[in-house]
């Protein structure tokens, strides 16, 4: 059993990996043998995450990157392959949130969410697929979608728009590149307890953080939020050889939301 779910000699790139889910994915991948590129617009956070991997005996590099910029993404992918070797795993994790329905969502807010959550996933997928296909390599693209890709979530108009796009980009990539040996799947989490959640509560509900946290946790029928490590474990499986027969899948990690 120690030999399964290994990524030895693989090079993996994870966007938005300076903290939260992305950091957990990068850390777990590195512990299972992958050489890992940590992309984040916050270079200090990316460097800290890479240092944690180095301290544990893994190999990682930190790259400052705006995932919405084609030039920045090409440079980040070029540097990753120059320093770590050919990419065979890409995890499009970087994302931003937005609260509000259609009447509260401004055009500027919609564009901000689109730039990161949709354009960023497109660019990461495009860079990854083009390189894998050109070399004839088998590979895995994994996108972080959301239960908002699958069901209606109140007051999340822009966010739901973007995650719906992530789901359908996953389907399109899977079917277009199946014969190239490139798999593409997505994970659809419910609420996950990350530093973003804590920051959101502190900024919007000062003095009420504990009560609001409990309210958000109870949205999941299991009565709690998921953890970044739980998402990372699913990501590891989907990017490993053990999942070689899986592509075009959308995998809920939702504490029972979809069956409640």
Secondary structure, DSSP 8 states (H G I E B T S, - for coil): -TTSS--TT-EEEEETTTSHHHHHHHHHHHHTT-EEEEEES-HHHHHHHHHHHHHTT-EEEEEE--TT-HHHHHHHHHHHHHHH----EEEE-------B-TTT--HHHHHHHIIIIIIHHHHHHHHHHHHHHHHT--EEEEEE--GGGTS--TTBHHHHHHHHHHHHHHHHHHHHSTTTTEEEEEEEE--EE-HHHHHHHHHHSTT-HHHHHHHHHTTSTTSS-EEHHHHHHHHHHHHSGGGTT--S-EEEESTTGGG-
